[in-house]
Amino acid sequence: MAWLLRERATGREWRIGDSDLAWEAGGYDTARFELHVLAEDVSGAPDGLPERRPKSVCGS
C-alpha cells in the first residue's frame, strides 16, 4: 500500500511508500496537503518529497 500526498494549492502529487514518511513529508500540514491511500505499491518516495516551508517567525 502506498500514500498519495497532494498539495492543495498546486495539485502537485507525490507517491510515498511508507505511512510514517508520508506523514513526516507533509501529512500533518492538513491546510497545505491532502493525504490519500493508493491501491499500489511503491518503494520509498519515487517522486521525491515536497519542499518544507520555513516556519514563520513572529517578530515584535
Sequence and secondary structure as in RCSB ss.txt:
>XXXX:A:sequence
MAWLLRERATGREWRIGDSDLAWEAGGYDTARFELHVLAEDVSGAPDGLPERRPKSVCGS
>XXXX:A:secstr
 EEEEEETTT  EEEES HHHHIIIIIT TTTEEEEEESS   S TT             
